């Protein structure tokens, strides 16, 4: 079985994380007309590495993606971005990463995230992992663009 690791990201990895995130979100950019905020900037990745919880995703020691999270009060964690290079998608890396991250942060009682309304693969992925859709958010006034909010409660 291929080895998947999730070490804490280092500042010198920001350039590769930027490149991978852009390729991973290319379909979203085409579908919605823009990338998620910040992903196109190396400085944004460096800032996230400094200030948030940011892990690289390694597959057989090669960086193939990233995971950026924000710790909230009451042992809650927001999954901001999970991205994997398109050439490594479909290998169950994402599901393995989510299992690893939940084990690493086992004190977290609630995980939550937002994902675009037309990203049906994401909906299926998170629901398969036990997340439930709990709401919808319209971040852009007078736009059909909607984010679905998902949550997962865990026992410590």
Secondary structure, 3 states (H helix, E strand, C coil): CCCEECCECCHHHHHHHHHHHHHHCHHHHHHHCCCCCCCCCHHHHHHHHHHCEEEEEEECCEEEEEEEEEEECCCEEEEEEEEECHHHCCCCHHHHHHHHHHHHCCCCCEEEEEEECCCHHHHHHHHHCCCEEEEEECCCCCCCCCEEEEEEECCC
